[in-house]
Amino acid sequence: MHGNRDLLYRMFINIINNAYVYGKEKGNINVSLFTDEKNIKVIIKDDGIGISKEKLVHIFERFYRADSSHTGKGTGLGLSMAMEIAKWHGGNIIAESEEDIGSTFVVILPKIKA
């Protein structure tokens, strides 16, 4: 794909950093890459604290912070920035989560032929 390397790096760092910050001690973060004819999919999955369904719908909003116990550990801009970067590249991010089980973020980016 063609894209802005610095922006894509920032997008993935933001998502992976959230998995780390909201992860459990000695938890796991798995990153997988898949491709098909049209898209590149990167799946970032953790076994952290998870996000409730009520809060999940807001996580890509600017300044939204789902977990108030982590005050001081961010601005609430990381995931909204990640989504904007994905959209700028013609892609999307899908989030799924379950409290006390973990979260999965699927970044979908279109392949662009040179």
C-alpha positions, 0 to 999 in steps of 0.5 A, a space after each residue: 500500500 502507499 501511505 504516510 509512514 509516520 502517520 501509520 506508525 503513530 496510528 499503530 503506536 496509539 492502539 498498541 500503547 492503549 493495549 499496554 496501558 489498559 492491560 493486565 499485569 503479565 497480560 498479552 498483546 497479539 498483533 496479526 496481519 492479514 491481506 486479501 485482494 483489496 485490503 490489509 487487516 491488522 488485528 491488535 488483541 489484548 487480554 486487558 480490562 476491556 471496555 463496556 458496551 456503553 463506553 465502546 461507542 465513544 472511544 473514537 471521540 476526541 478527549 473521551 477517556 473510558 477509564 477514569 482510574 487512569 487519570 493523567 495517563 493520556 489526553 483522550 486523543 490517541 484513538 480519535 487520532 488513530 481513526 482519523 489516520 485510518 480514514 485519511 488512508 481510506 480505511 477504518 478501525 473496528 473495535 470490539 471489547 468485553 469487560 474483564 476479557 479484553 479488546 480487539 481493534 481491527 485496522 482495515 486499510 485498502 491496498 493501493 496499486 502503484 
